[in-house]
Amino acid sequence: MEVYQKNKKTILAGLIYLTYAGLFFPIQISNIPLILLIGFAIINFDLKQFASSFKQSAFLKLILLMFLVQVIGLTYTSNLHNGFFVLEKKITFLLIPLFVFPLLQKFDIDLSSLTKNLGYITILSSLLFLVIAVFRSTILHDPLAFFYGRDLSEGFTSIHYPYYSMYFAAGSIMLLDQVFGDWSKRRYGLLFISLLFLYSLGIMVLVASKTGIVAFALASIVFLYFKLPNKKYSLLTIALFLICASLFLFFNKTTLDRFTGLDKDLAVLKEDVLPENITVTGLNMRLLFWKISIDHLWRDHQVLVGVGTGDAQDYIDALYNLPEYKLYGYIGWDSHNQWVFTLIQIGVAGVILMGVLYGKYIRDTLKRKDLKFIAFLLITLWFSFSESILESNKGIVFFSLFFTVLASQNLINKNTLTEMSDTAP
């Protein structure tokens, strides 16, 4: 017991690493470290620290409000069974911030080391996927070893590739930000940083998520602009980065093909009745889903409060079944947009709370030039427009875990600046 008491800080950090690493495994495995993390945080709950953290952090207040709106949505949902299932999934969205956030402050965790190690786990996961893919390609002669897919039997990553690209984009930028200051002072340090950047870019292209590549590019441009002190040098570096990205895409036909033809059949968005044969692309499919959902939600006078916590997918499926659309093959597909799905589910209040969460922290992190947090916000924000990232278990865990870690660092930085201002002559 004495050893346990002395090593609580190490145990907490280890459980955070395991919870993140668990996202690369099936949910039956990933749930184990998640339960251990939340259980550890609950056991070590400190009411005084919780009250202090809750008072100071807008993040905890907003998360609690967002969850409460979901609970309210349960009162007018038709599919109560699914509503409870949604709340069961999203309980992680509430528990990680409420219990882990105060504990990070109580134990005074070295968050620089924590975020660096999360970045190393991200890079290690990609190396493991590379080894597996090379083995399958060279030994098993699998032609799809480096193809994008949902699991190891289909392609490069063992999980749904858009989500892995979101994890990798955020984790690699976090690592780059942490090592930049130290490595840039060493001999050949800038070379190693450049190689790590190119490696990360290469992995993003291999994963082949269009959203992921664009999100990583946006975060990288912001990172390079703020990180490099000489603006001319930073603009030159950004130009070189974009050239490298173009070359990587040019030599990877699988990924390049995913960007071609995105503008086809966009005219169907103007049609009230869909034609029999349309060219379906990642772009027009998503735009069509968003248009149909918002249009009918407005017509049904349900924009204000939504259809209820458990009815969102049923509502979307009913729209796909309408004779003017006949999108029978897409039944079961969500809106592929977190903002649209939230609007359908719980209405304007949910969208406003999400907007306030992103708006506040983007503003605050830009002021402090917290590049790890800025990158995370940009990446998840971009993904939220093409994926319903808070409607899947792993998306919820990733968002909650990283936001909790980064927001706790953000609060520490804010308090430090306030103390310095108060003690200044």
C-alpha positions as CSV (number, residue, x, y, z in Angstrom):
1,M,0.0,0.0,0.0
2,E,2.9,2.3,0.8
3,V,4.4,1.7,-2.6
4,Y,1.0,2.5,-4.2
5,Q,0.7,5.7,-2.3
6,K,4.1,6.9,-3.4
7,N,3.6,6.0,-7.1
8,K,0.1,7.4,-7.7
9,K,1.5,9.9,-10.1
10,T,3.3,7.3,-12.1
11,I,0.3,5.0,-12.1
12,L,-2.0,7.8,-13.4
13,A,0.4,8.6,-16.2
14,G,0.8,4.9,-17.1
15,L,-3.0,4.4,-17.2
16,I,-3.3,7.4,-19.5
17,Y,-0.7,5.9,-21.8
18,L,-2.4,2.5,-21.8
19,T,-5.8,4.1,-22.4
20,Y,-4.5,5.8,-25.5
21,A,-2.6,2.7,-26.7
22,G,-5.8,0.7,-26.2
23,L,-7.5,2.7,-29.0
24,F,-5.3,0.8,-31.5
25,F,-7.0,-2.5,-30.4
26,P,-10.5,-3.9,-30.5
27,I,-13.0,-2.3,-28.1
28,Q,-13.0,-5.4,-25.8
29,I,-9.3,-4.7,-25.1
30,S,-9.4,-0.9,-25.2
31,N,-12.1,-0.8,-22.5
32,I,-9.9,-2.5,-19.9
33,P,-7.4,0.4,-19.5
34,L,-10.2,2.9,-19.8
35,I,-12.1,1.3,-16.9
36,L,-8.9,1.1,-14.9
37,L,-8.2,4.8,-15.5
38,I,-11.6,6.0,-14.5
39,G,-11.7,3.6,-11.6
40,F,-8.3,4.9,-10.4
41,A,-9.5,8.5,-10.7
42,I,-12.7,7.8,-8.8
43,I,-10.8,6.0,-6.0
44,N,-8.5,9.0,-5.6
45,F,-11.2,11.6,-5.9
46,D,-10.5,14.7,-3.9
47,L,-13.6,16.9,-3.4
48,K,-11.6,20.0,-2.6
49,Q,-9.4,19.7,-5.7
50,F,-12.5,18.9,-7.8
51,A,-14.2,22.0,-6.6
52,S,-11.1,24.1,-7.3
53,S,-10.7,22.6,-10.8
54,F,-14.4,23.0,-11.6
55,K,-14.4,26.6,-10.5
56,Q,-11.4,27.5,-12.6
57,S,-12.0,25.4,-15.8
58,A,-14.6,26.3,-18.4
59,F,-13.9,23.0,-20.0
60,L,-15.4,21.0,-17.1
61,K,-18.5,23.2,-17.0
62,L,-19.1,23.0,-20.8
63,I,-18.6,19.2,-20.8
64,L,-21.1,18.8,-18.0
65,L,-23.6,21.1,-19.8
66,M,-23.2,19.1,-23.0
67,F,-23.9,15.8,-21.2
68,L,-26.9,17.3,-19.4
69,V,-28.4,18.4,-22.8
70,Q,-28.1,14.7,-23.9
71,V,-29.9,13.7,-20.7
72,I,-32.7,16.2,-21.4
73,G,-32.9,14.9,-25.0
74,L,-33.8,11.5,-23.4
75,T,-37.0,12.9,-22.0
76,Y,-38.6,13.4,-25.5
77,T,-36.9,10.6,-27.5
78,S,-39.1,7.8,-29.0
79,N,-36.3,5.2,-29.0
80,L,-35.6,5.1,-25.3
81,H,-33.5,2.0,-25.5
82,N,-31.1,3.5,-28.0
83,G,-31.1,6.8,-26.0
84,F,-29.8,5.0,-22.9
85,F,-27.2,3.3,-25.1
86,V,-26.1,6.7,-26.4
87,L,-25.7,8.0,-22.8
88,E,-23.8,4.8,-21.9
89,K,-21.3,5.5,-24.7
90,K,-21.0,9.1,-23.8
91,I,-20.5,8.6,-20.1
92,T,-16.8,8.5,-20.9
93,F,-17.2,12.0,-22.4
94,L,-18.2,13.1,-18.9
95,L,-16.2,10.9,-16.5
96,I,-12.7,11.4,-18.0
97,P,-12.8,15.2,-17.7
98,L,-14.6,15.3,-14.3
99,F,-12.3,12.8,-12.5
100,V,-9.0,12.7,-14.4
101,F,-8.7,16.5,-14.9
102,P,-8.6,17.4,-11.2
103,L,-6.2,14.4,-10.5
104,L,-3.7,15.7,-13.1
105,Q,-3.6,18.9,-11.1
106,K,-3.6,17.3,-7.7
107,F,-0.6,15.1,-8.5
108,D,1.1,17.9,-10.4
109,I,1.8,15.6,-13.4
110,D,4.7,16.7,-15.7
111,L,2.4,17.3,-18.7
112,S,5.3,18.0,-21.0
113,S,6.6,14.5,-20.4
114,L,3.0,13.1,-20.6
115,T,2.3,14.7,-24.1
116,K,5.8,13.7,-25.4
117,N,5.2,10.1,-24.4
118,L,1.7,10.1,-26.0
119,G,3.5,11.3,-29.2
120,Y,6.0,8.4,-28.9
121,I,3.2,5.9,-28.6
122,T,1.7,7.4,-31.8
123,I,4.9,7.0,-33.7
124,L,5.4,3.5,-32.3
125,S,2.0,2.4,-33.5
126,S,2.8,3.5,-37.0
127,L,6.1,1.6,-36.9
128,L,4.2,-1.5,-35.8
129,F,1.7,-1.1,-38.7
130,L,4.6,-0.7,-41.1
131,V,6.3,-3.9,-39.9
132,I,3.0,-5.8,-40.3
133,A,2.3,-4.3,-43.7
134,V,5.8,-5.1,-45.0
135,F,5.5,-8.7,-43.7
136,R,2.2,-9.1,-45.4
137,S,3.4,-7.6,-48.6
138,T,6.8,-9.4,-48.9
139,I,6.2,-12.7,-47.1
140,L,2.4,-13.3,-47.6
141,H,2.4,-11.4,-51.0
142,D,-0.7,-9.5,-50.0
143,P,-1.4,-6.8,-52.6
144,L,-3.6,-4.9,-50.2
145,A,-1.1,-4.7,-47.4
146,F,-0.7,-0.9,-47.8
147,F,-4.2,-0.2,-48.9
148,Y,-6.5,1.8,-46.7
149,G,-9.1,-0.2,-44.9
150,R,-11.0,-0.9,-41.7
151,D,-8.9,-3.7,-40.2
152,L,-5.7,-5.7,-40.8
153,S,-7.5,-8.0,-43.2
154,E,-8.3,-5.0,-45.5
155,G,-5.3,-2.7,-45.2
156,F,-2.6,-0.7,-43.5
157,T,-4.3,0.1,-40.2
158,S,-6.0,-2.2,-37.7
159,I,-8.8,0.3,-37.0
160,H,-11.0,2.4,-39.2
161,Y,-8.5,4.5,-41.1
162,P,-10.1,8.0,-40.7
163,Y,-9.9,7.6,-36.9
164,Y,-6.3,6.4,-37.0
165,S,-5.3,9.3,-39.2
166,M,-6.9,11.6,-36.6
167,Y,-5.0,10.0,-33.7
168,F,-1.7,10.0,-35.7
169,A,-2.1,13.6,-36.9
170,A,-2.6,14.9,-33.4
171,G,-0.1,12.7,-31.7
172,S,2.7,13.4,-34.2
173,I,2.3,17.2,-34.0
174,M,2.3,17.0,-30.2
175,L,5.6,15.1,-30.3
176,L,7.1,17.5,-32.8
177,D,6.2,20.4,-30.6
178,Q,7.7,18.8,-27.5
179,V,11.0,17.8,-29.0
180,F,11.5,20.8,-31.2
181,G,13.0,23.1,-28.5
182,D,15.4,20.4,-27.3
183,W,16.4,18.8,-30.6
184,S,16.9,22.1,-32.5
185,K,19.8,23.0,-30.2
186,R,21.6,19.7,-30.9
187,R,23.9,18.9,-33.7
188,Y,21.9,17.5,-36.6
189,G,18.8,18.2,-34.5
190,L,17.0,20.1,-37.3
191,L,17.7,17.2,-39.6
192,F,16.1,14.7,-37.2
193,I,13.1,17.1,-36.8
194,S,12.8,17.3,-40.6
195,L,12.9,13.6,-41.0
196,L,10.3,13.1,-38.3
197,F,8.1,15.6,-40.1
198,L,8.5,13.8,-43.4
199,Y,7.9,10.4,-41.8
200,S,4.7,11.7,-40.2
201,L,3.6,13.1,-43.6
202,G,4.4,9.8,-45.3
203,I,2.3,7.9,-42.8
204,M,-0.6,10.2,-43.3
205,V,-0.4,9.6,-47.0
206,L,-0.2,5.9,-46.5
207,V,-3.3,5.9,-44.2
208,A,-5.0,7.6,-47.1
209,S,-7.7,9.6,-45.2
210,K,-8.5,12.7,-47.3
211,T,-9.7,14.5,-44.2
212,G,-6.6,13.4,-42.2
213,I,-4.2,14.6,-44.8
214,V,-5.8,18.0,-45.0
215,A,-6.1,18.3,-41.2
216,F,-2.4,17.4,-40.8
217,A,-1.4,19.9,-43.5
218,L,-3.4,22.7,-41.8
219,A,-2.0,21.9,-38.3
220,S,1.5,21.6,-39.8
221,I,1.2,25.0,-41.5
222,V,0.1,26.7,-38.3
223,F,2.8,24.8,-36.3
224,L,5.6,25.9,-38.7
225,Y,4.3,29.5,-38.9
226,F,4.3,30.0,-35.1
227,K,7.3,27.7,-34.3
228,L,9.9,29.2,-36.6
229,P,10.9,32.7,-35.4
230,N,11.9,34.0,-38.8
231,K,8.8,34.6,-40.9
232,K,10.6,34.4,-44.2
233,Y,12.1,31.1,-43.1
234,S,8.8,29.8,-41.9
235,L,7.0,30.6,-45.2
236,L,9.8,28.9,-47.1
237,T,9.5,25.8,-44.9
238,I,5.8,25.8,-45.4
239,A,6.3,25.9,-49.1
240,L,8.7,23.0,-48.9
241,F,6.3,21.1,-46.8
242,L,3.5,21.5,-49.4
243,I,5.9,20.5,-52.2
244,C,6.8,17.3,-50.2
245,A,3.1,16.6,-49.6
246,S,2.4,17.0,-53.3
247,L,5.2,14.6,-54.2
248,F,4.1,12.0,-51.7
249,L,0.6,12.1,-53.1
250,F,1.9,11.9,-56.7
251,F,3.9,8.8,-56.0
252,N,1.1,7.1,-54.0
253,K,-1.6,6.4,-56.6
254,T,-4.0,4.8,-54.1
255,T,-4.2,7.9,-52.1
256,L,-4.1,10.3,-55.0
257,D,-7.0,8.6,-56.6
258,R,-9.1,9.4,-53.5
259,F,-8.7,13.1,-54.2
260,T,-9.6,12.9,-57.9
261,G,-13.2,13.4,-59.1
262,L,-14.4,14.9,-55.8
263,D,-16.2,17.6,-57.8
264,K,-18.3,15.1,-59.8
265,D,-22.1,15.2,-59.7
266,L,-22.3,18.1,-57.2
267,A,-25.3,19.3,-59.2
268,V,-27.4,16.6,-57.4
269,L,-27.4,18.8,-54.4
270,K,-29.8,21.1,-56.2
271,E,-32.2,18.3,-57.0
272,D,-35.3,17.7,-54.9
273,V,-35.6,14.2,-56.4
274,L,-32.4,12.3,-56.9
275,P,-31.8,10.8,-60.3
276,E,-31.4,7.0,-60.6
277,N,-27.7,7.1,-61.5
278,I,-25.3,9.4,-59.8
279,T,-21.5,9.3,-59.3
280,V,-21.0,9.0,-55.6
281,T,-17.9,10.6,-54.2
282,G,-16.8,11.2,-50.6
283,L,-17.7,14.9,-51.0
284,N,-21.2,14.8,-52.7
285,M,-22.3,11.9,-50.5
286,R,-21.5,13.9,-47.3
287,L,-23.0,17.2,-48.7
288,L,-26.1,15.3,-49.7
289,F,-26.4,13.8,-46.2
290,W,-26.0,17.2,-44.6
291,K,-28.5,18.9,-46.9
292,I,-31.2,16.3,-46.6
293,S,-30.9,16.1,-42.8
294,I,-30.9,19.9,-42.2
295,D,-33.6,20.5,-44.8
296,H,-36.1,18.0,-43.3
297,L,-35.2,18.9,-39.8
298,W,-36.2,22.5,-40.6
299,R,-39.4,21.4,-42.4
300,D,-40.4,19.2,-39.4
301,H,-39.8,22.2,-37.0
302,Q,-37.3,20.2,-35.0
303,V,-34.2,22.4,-35.4
304,L,-34.5,24.0,-32.0
305,V,-34.5,20.8,-29.8
306,G,-33.7,18.0,-32.2
307,V,-35.5,14.6,-32.4
308,G,-34.1,13.3,-29.1
309,T,-31.0,11.5,-27.8
310,G,-32.0,8.1,-29.1
311,D,-33.8,9.0,-32.4
312,A,-31.1,10.7,-34.5
313,Q,-30.1,7.6,-36.5
314,D,-33.7,6.4,-36.9
315,Y,-34.6,9.9,-38.3
316,I,-31.7,9.8,-40.7
317,D,-32.6,6.3,-41.9
318,A,-36.2,7.4,-42.5
319,L,-34.9,10.1,-44.8
320,Y,-32.8,7.7,-46.8
321,N,-36.0,5.6,-47.2
322,L,-38.0,8.4,-48.8
323,P,-39.0,7.7,-52.4
324,E,-37.4,11.0,-53.6
325,Y,-34.0,9.8,-52.4
326,K,-34.0,6.0,-52.4
327,L,-30.7,5.9,-50.6
328,Y,-31.4,2.4,-49.3
329,G,-27.8,1.4,-49.5
330,Y,-26.9,4.0,-46.9
331,I,-29.3,3.0,-44.2
332,G,-27.3,2.8,-40.9
333,W,-24.9,5.5,-42.0
334,D,-24.8,8.6,-39.9
335,S,-24.6,12.1,-41.1
336,H,-20.8,12.0,-41.3
337,N,-20.7,15.4,-39.6
338,Q,-20.7,15.8,-35.8
339,W,-22.4,19.2,-36.0
340,V,-25.2,18.0,-38.2
341,F,-25.7,14.8,-36.1
342,T,-25.7,16.9,-32.9
343,L,-28.3,19.3,-34.4
344,I,-30.5,16.3,-35.4
345,Q,-30.1,14.7,-32.0
346,I,-30.4,17.6,-29.4
347,G,-30.9,20.7,-31.5
348,V,-29.4,24.2,-31.4
349,A,-28.3,24.0,-27.8
350,G,-25.9,21.1,-28.5
351,V,-24.4,23.0,-31.5
352,I,-23.9,26.2,-29.5
353,L,-22.2,24.4,-26.7
354,M,-19.8,22.7,-29.1
355,G,-19.1,26.0,-30.8
356,V,-18.4,27.7,-27.5
357,L,-16.0,24.9,-26.5
358,Y,-14.0,25.2,-29.7
359,G,-14.3,29.0,-29.9
360,K,-13.1,29.6,-26.3
361,Y,-10.1,27.2,-26.5
362,I,-9.0,28.2,-30.0
363,R,-8.9,31.8,-28.8
364,D,-7.1,31.0,-25.6
365,T,-4.5,28.7,-27.1
366,L,-3.8,31.2,-29.9
367,K,-3.1,33.8,-27.3
368,R,-0.7,31.5,-25.5
369,K,0.7,29.9,-28.7
370,D,0.1,26.5,-27.2
371,L,0.8,24.7,-30.5
372,K,0.0,21.2,-29.2
373,F,-3.5,22.3,-28.2
374,I,-4.0,24.4,-31.3
375,A,-3.1,21.4,-33.5
376,F,-5.5,19.1,-31.6
377,L,-8.3,21.6,-31.9
378,L,-7.8,22.2,-35.6
379,I,-7.5,18.5,-36.4
380,T,-10.6,17.4,-34.4
381,L,-12.5,20.4,-35.7
382,W,-11.7,19.6,-39.3
383,F,-12.6,15.9,-38.7
384,S,-15.9,16.9,-37.0
385,F,-17.1,18.2,-40.4
386,S,-16.6,14.9,-42.2
387,E,-17.0,12.3,-39.4
388,S,-19.4,12.1,-36.4
389,I,-16.3,11.7,-34.1
390,L,-18.3,11.9,-30.8
391,E,-20.7,9.1,-31.8
392,S,-18.2,6.3,-31.7
393,N,-16.6,4.9,-28.5
394,K,-13.0,5.4,-29.6
395,G,-13.7,8.9,-31.0
396,I,-15.2,9.8,-27.6
397,V,-12.3,8.4,-25.6
398,F,-9.7,10.1,-27.8
399,F,-11.4,13.4,-27.7
400,S,-12.0,13.3,-24.0
401,L,-8.6,12.0,-23.0
402,F,-6.5,14.4,-25.1
403,F,-8.8,17.4,-24.4
404,T,-8.5,16.7,-20.7
405,V,-4.7,16.5,-20.7
406,L,-4.3,19.6,-22.9
407,A,-6.9,21.6,-21.1
408,S,-5.3,20.9,-17.7
409,Q,-2.0,22.1,-19.1
410,N,-3.8,25.2,-20.5
411,L,-5.2,26.0,-17.0
412,I,-1.7,25.6,-15.4
413,N,-0.2,27.9,-18.0
414,K,-3.1,30.4,-17.4
415,N,-2.6,30.3,-13.6
416,T,1.2,30.7,-14.0
417,L,0.7,33.8,-16.1
418,T,-1.8,35.3,-13.6
419,E,0.6,34.7,-10.7
420,M,3.4,36.3,-12.6
421,S,1.2,39.3,-13.4
422,D,0.1,39.6,-9.8
423,T,3.7,39.6,-8.4
424,A,5.0,42.0,-11.0
425,P,6.1,45.4,-9.7
